[in-house]
Amino acid sequence: MGINWNYPTTIWIGENRIEDLSLACKELNISNPLFVTDKDLINLDIIKNIILKLKKRFKNLITFSNFTGNPIGINVEEGIEVY
């Protein structure tokens, strides 16, 4: 079961909502998504599965994980350059 609500931004919660990521991108007119996660999480099976599912839907999926924990300004700048 999934639930959506809007205030101040759209929030999607519920079991298996990972399956709805491509739908969320479609609703937001995102055709070239940037998947951002830190380098400690990028190799977890759940993250690998998310990326694989998104790659099936988006030819131009980009991932960025060149930071740990709380990113700082330079990490944000690097992510923008990657995108």
OpenMM code with the backbone's topology and positions (N, CA, C; nanometers):
from openmm import Vec3, app, unit

residues = "MET GLY ILE ASN TRP ASN TYR PRO THR THR ILE TRP ILE GLY GLU ASN ARG ILE GLU ASP LEU SER LEU ALA CYS LYS GLU LEU ASN ILE SER ASN PRO LEU PHE VAL THR ASP LYS ASP LEU ILE ASN LEU ASP ILE ILE LYS ASN ILE ILE LEU LYS LEU LYS LYS ARG PHE LYS ASN LEU ILE THR PHE SER ASN PHE THR GLY ASN PRO ILE GLY ILE ASN VAL GLU GLU GLY ILE GLU VAL TYR".split()
positions = [
    Vec3(0.0841, -0.1177, 0.0000),
    Vec3(0.0000, 0.0000, 0.0000),
    Vec3(0.0882, 0.1233, 0.0000),
    Vec3(0.0547, 0.2197, -0.0794),
    Vec3(0.1292, 0.3442, -0.0852),
    Vec3(0.0385, 0.4620, -0.0564),
    Vec3(0.0979, 0.5624, 0.0003),
    Vec3(0.0238, 0.6841, 0.0323),
    Vec3(0.1030, 0.8023, -0.0213),
    Vec3(0.0339, 0.8988, -0.0790),
    Vec3(0.0952, 1.0231, -0.1260),
    Vec3(0.0256, 1.1391, -0.0578),
    Vec3(0.1009, 1.2417, -0.0231),
    Vec3(0.0404, 1.3660, 0.0213),
    Vec3(0.1298, 1.4809, -0.0210),
    Vec3(0.0774, 1.6004, -0.0209),
    Vec3(0.1498, 1.7169, -0.0698),
    Vec3(0.1477, 1.8287, 0.0323),
    Vec3(0.2619, 1.8536, 0.0954),
    Vec3(0.2772, 1.9721, 0.1780),
    Vec3(0.4162, 1.9749, 0.2371),
    Vec3(0.5005, 2.0629, 0.2040),
    Vec3(0.4915, 2.1556, 0.0913),
    Vec3(0.5335, 2.0894, -0.0397),
    Vec3(0.5918, 1.9695, -0.0307),
    Vec3(0.6272, 1.8963, -0.1520),
    Vec3(0.5601, 1.7593, -0.1463),
    Vec3(0.5601, 1.6912, -0.2582),
    Vec3(0.4988, 1.5589, -0.2637),
    Vec3(0.5853, 1.4582, -0.1892),
    Vec3(0.5208, 1.3775, -0.1067),
    Vec3(0.5895, 1.2737, -0.0303),
    Vec3(0.5197, 1.1417, -0.0595),
    Vec3(0.5956, 1.0419, -0.1000),
    Vec3(0.5422, 0.9095, -0.1287),
    Vec3(0.5973, 0.8145, -0.0237),
    Vec3(0.5123, 0.7447, 0.0486),
    Vec3(0.5589, 0.6489, 0.1478),
    Vec3(0.4837, 0.5175, 0.1315),
    Vec3(0.5389, 0.4124, 0.1861),
    Vec3(0.4708, 0.2842, 0.1867),
    Vec3(0.5611, 0.1729, 0.1398),
    Vec3(0.5123, 0.0535, 0.1605),
    Vec3(0.5866, -0.0660, 0.1225),
    Vec3(0.6049, -0.0709, -0.0292),
    Vec3(0.7235, -0.1057, -0.0719),
    Vec3(0.7588, -0.1230, -0.2142),
    Vec3(0.7472, 0.0042, -0.2974),
    Vec3(0.7561, 0.1208, -0.2381),
    Vec3(0.7480, 0.2449, -0.3152),
    Vec3(0.8690, 0.2641, -0.4059),
    Vec3(0.9744, 0.1887, -0.3819),
    Vec3(1.0895, 0.1907, -0.4730),
    Vec3(1.0427, 0.1581, -0.6145),
    Vec3(0.9432, 0.0722, -0.6232),
    Vec3(0.8894, 0.0342, -0.7542),
    Vec3(0.8281, 0.1538, -0.8266),
    Vec3(0.7951, 0.2594, -0.7536),
    Vec3(0.7287, 0.3762, -0.8120),
    Vec3(0.8250, 0.4903, -0.8468),
    Vec3(0.9546, 0.4700, -0.8309),
    Vec3(1.0489, 0.5784, -0.8590),
    Vec3(1.0407, 0.6268, -1.0030),
    Vec3(1.0304, 0.5350, -1.0966),
    Vec3(1.0223, 0.5782, -1.2367),
    Vec3(0.8909, 0.6518, -1.2631),
    Vec3(0.7841, 0.6118, -1.1962),
    Vec3(0.6572, 0.6832, -1.2078),
    Vec3(0.6694, 0.8254, -1.1517),
    Vec3(0.7371, 0.8382, -1.0395),
    Vec3(0.7586, 0.9714, -0.9810),
    Vec3(0.8371, 1.0595, -1.0775),
    Vec3(0.9412, 1.0033, -1.1379),
    Vec3(1.0187, 1.0806, -1.2357),
    Vec3(0.9310, 1.1222, -1.3534),
    Vec3(0.8482, 1.0307, -1.4003),
    Vec3(0.7597, 1.0617, -1.5127),
    Vec3(0.6642, 1.1752, -1.4774),
    Vec3(0.6060, 1.1704, -1.3561),
    Vec3(0.5137, 1.2758, -1.3141),
    Vec3(0.5820, 1.4116, -1.3046),
    Vec3(0.7120, 1.4107, -1.2771),
    Vec3(0.7876, 1.5353, -1.2660),
    Vec3(0.8571, 1.5733, -1.3964),
    Vec3(0.8281, 1.4984, -1.5035),
    Vec3(0.8905, 1.5210, -1.6348),
    Vec3(1.0423, 1.5097, -1.6295),
    Vec3(1.0916, 1.4168, -1.5495),
    Vec3(1.2354, 1.3905, -1.5414),
    Vec3(1.2673, 1.2782, -1.6387),
    Vec3(1.3491, 1.3078, -1.7380),
    Vec3(1.3849, 1.2054, -1.8358),
    Vec3(1.5313, 1.1639, -1.8253),
    Vec3(1.6112, 1.2413, -1.7544),
    Vec3(1.7532, 1.2106, -1.7335),
    Vec3(1.7853, 1.2253, -1.5841),
    Vec3(1.7424, 1.1282, -1.5036),
    Vec3(1.7593, 1.1438, -1.3589),
    Vec3(1.9039, 1.1315, -1.3129),
    Vec3(1.9326, 1.1983, -1.2028),
    Vec3(2.0604, 1.1882, -1.1330),
    Vec3(2.0312, 1.1199, -1.0002),
    Vec3(2.0857, 1.0007, -0.9808),
    Vec3(2.0681, 0.9260, -0.8561),
    Vec3(2.1860, 0.9576, -0.7655),
    Vec3(2.1572, 1.0160, -0.6498),
    Vec3(2.2626, 1.0603, -0.5580),
    Vec3(2.2555, 0.9787, -0.4295),
    Vec3(2.3674, 0.9202, -0.3916),
    Vec3(2.3812, 0.8495, -0.2642),
    Vec3(2.5277, 0.8541, -0.2240),
    Vec3(2.5555, 0.8373, -0.0961),
    Vec3(2.6960, 0.8474, -0.0561),
    Vec3(2.7728, 0.7193, -0.0877),
    Vec3(2.9063, 0.7290, -0.0855),
    Vec3(2.9885, 0.6155, -0.1285),
    Vec3(2.9829, 0.4982, -0.0325),
    Vec3(2.9284, 0.5178, 0.0858),
    Vec3(2.9110, 0.4061, 0.1781),
    Vec3(2.7862, 0.3247, 0.1460),
    Vec3(2.6932, 0.3817, 0.0732),
    Vec3(2.5678, 0.3131, 0.0407),
    Vec3(2.5625, 0.2589, -0.1017),
    Vec3(2.6436, 0.3117, -0.1909),
    Vec3(2.6343, 0.2795, -0.3332),
    Vec3(2.6478, 0.1297, -0.3615),
    Vec3(2.7185, 0.0550, -0.2767),
    Vec3(2.7397, -0.0870, -0.3014),
    Vec3(2.6432, -0.1785, -0.2265),
    Vec3(2.5443, -0.1222, -0.1579),
    Vec3(2.4430, -0.2049, -0.0925),
    Vec3(2.3495, -0.2657, -0.1975),
    Vec3(2.3047, -0.3869, -0.1725),
    Vec3(2.2168, -0.4541, -0.2686),
    Vec3(2.0915, -0.3734, -0.3001),
    Vec3(2.0314, -0.3114, -0.1990),
    Vec3(1.9082, -0.2352, -0.2236),
    Vec3(1.9340, -0.1194, -0.3200),
    Vec3(2.0468, -0.0528, -0.3054),
    Vec3(2.0807, 0.0590, -0.3945),
    Vec3(2.1118, 0.0062, -0.5343),
    Vec3(2.1871, -0.1026, -0.5423),
    Vec3(2.2174, -0.1624, -0.6728),
    Vec3(2.0890, -0.2010, -0.7450),
    Vec3(1.9924, -0.2571, -0.6713),
    Vec3(1.8649, -0.2959, -0.7330),
    Vec3(1.7862, -0.1749, -0.7809),
    Vec3(1.7864, -0.0694, -0.7028),
    Vec3(1.7169, 0.0535, -0.7444),
    Vec3(1.7771, 0.1054, -0.8739),
    Vec3(1.9097, 0.1118, -0.8787),
    Vec3(1.9788, 0.1632, -0.9977),
    Vec3(1.9487, 0.0757, -1.1189),
    Vec3(1.9516, -0.0561, -1.1021),
    Vec3(1.9210, -0.1463, -1.2139),
    Vec3(1.7792, -0.1240, -1.2656),
    Vec3(1.6832, -0.1086, -1.1757),
    Vec3(1.5451, -0.0856, -1.2175),
    Vec3(1.5313, 0.0476, -1.2905),
    Vec3(1.5976, 0.1493, -1.2403),
    Vec3(1.5889, 0.2799, -1.3053),
    Vec3(1.6567, 0.2793, -1.4416),
    Vec3(1.7662, 0.2043, -1.4549),
    Vec3(1.8364, 0.1975, -1.5838),
    Vec3(1.7501, 0.1314, -1.6909),
    Vec3(1.6592, 0.0430, -1.6503),
    Vec3(1.5679, -0.0183, -1.7470),
    Vec3(1.4714, 0.0850, -1.8047),
    Vec3(1.4391, 0.1847, -1.7261),
    Vec3(1.3421, 0.2878, -1.7679),
    Vec3(1.4083, 0.4104, -1.8294),
    Vec3(1.5296, 0.4440, -1.7804),
    Vec3(1.5974, 0.5658, -1.8238),
    Vec3(1.7334, 0.5318, -1.8844),
    Vec3(1.7482, 0.5627, -2.0119),
    Vec3(1.8748, 0.5356, -2.0802),
    Vec3(1.9880, 0.6216, -2.0261),
    Vec3(1.9553, 0.7417, -1.9804),
    Vec3(2.0572, 0.8375, -1.9387),
    Vec3(2.0636, 0.8561, -1.7873),
    Vec3(2.0413, 0.7499, -1.7112),
    Vec3(2.0528, 0.7584, -1.5667),
    Vec3(2.1984, 0.7825, -1.5283),
    Vec3(2.2210, 0.8804, -1.4443),
    Vec3(2.3549, 0.9113, -1.3950),
    Vec3(2.3550, 0.8886, -1.2445),
    Vec3(2.4632, 0.8317, -1.1926),
    Vec3(2.4767, 0.8157, -1.0483),
    Vec3(2.5926, 0.9009, -0.9992),
    Vec3(2.5787, 0.9508, -0.8777),
    Vec3(2.6848, 1.0295, -0.8145),
    Vec3(2.6943, 0.9859, -0.6695),
    Vec3(2.8166, 0.9467, -0.6272),
    Vec3(2.8357, 0.8999, -0.4903),
    Vec3(2.9729, 0.9387, -0.4349),
    Vec3(3.0307, 1.0441, -0.4858),
    Vec3(3.1654, 1.0834, -0.4445),
    Vec3(3.1635, 1.1715, -0.3190),
    Vec3(3.1031, 1.1210, -0.2120),
    Vec3(3.1026, 1.1911, -0.0838),
    Vec3(3.0609, 1.0921, 0.0247),
    Vec3(3.0862, 1.1286, 0.1489),
    Vec3(3.0420, 1.0471, 0.2612),
    Vec3(2.9596, 1.1321, 0.3559),
    Vec3(2.8654, 1.0670, 0.4218),
    Vec3(2.7866, 1.1355, 0.5238),
    Vec3(2.7217, 1.2630, 0.4754),
    Vec3(2.7372, 1.3687, 0.5526),
    Vec3(2.6790, 1.4980, 0.5183),
    Vec3(2.7650, 1.5687, 0.4150),
    Vec3(2.7115, 1.5892, 0.2948),
    Vec3(2.7916, 1.6542, 0.1905),
    Vec3(2.8185, 1.8011, 0.2232),
    Vec3(2.9296, 1.8484, 0.1713),
    Vec3(2.9648, 1.9901, 0.1842),
    Vec3(2.9540, 2.0548, 0.0467),
    Vec3(2.9751, 2.1845, 0.0409),
    Vec3(2.9597, 2.2601, -0.0834),
    Vec3(3.0314, 2.2006, -0.2019),
    Vec3(3.1554, 2.1580, -0.1842),
    Vec3(3.2324, 2.1021, -0.2960),
    Vec3(3.1659, 1.9760, -0.3499),
    Vec3(3.1052, 1.8956, -0.2611),
    Vec3(3.0349, 1.7755, -0.3062),
    Vec3(2.9162, 1.8110, -0.3933),
    Vec3(2.8450, 1.9143, -0.3571),
    Vec3(2.7307, 1.9606, -0.4363),
    Vec3(2.7795, 2.0082, -0.5721),
    Vec3(2.8884, 2.0825, -0.5743),
    Vec3(2.9446, 2.1311, -0.7005),
    Vec3(2.9869, 2.0145, -0.7894),
    Vec3(3.0509, 1.9122, -0.7300),
    Vec3(3.0903, 1.7935, -0.8074),
    Vec3(2.9685, 1.7230, -0.8654),
    Vec3(2.8627, 1.7113, -0.7854),
    Vec3(2.7411, 1.6467, -0.8336),
    Vec3(2.6798, 1.7210, -0.9503),
    Vec3(2.6829, 1.8527, -0.9425),
    Vec3(2.6295, 1.9337, -1.0534),
    Vec3(2.7131, 1.9129, -1.1782),
    Vec3(2.8443, 1.9053, -1.1637),
    Vec3(2.9312, 1.8821, -1.2787),
    Vec3(2.9024, 1.7474, -1.3417),
    Vec3(2.8799, 1.6443, -1.2596),
    Vec3(2.8490, 1.5105, -1.3102),
    Vec3(2.7197, 1.5138, -1.3893),
    Vec3(2.6208, 1.5866, -1.3376),
    Vec3(2.4919, 1.5920, -1.4030),
    Vec3(2.5011, 1.6701, -1.5330),
] * unit.nanometer
topology = app.Topology()
chain = topology.addChain("A")
for resn in residues:
    res = topology.addResidue(resn, chain)
    for name in ("N", "CA", "C"):
        topology.addAtom(name, app.Element.getBySymbol(name[0]), res)
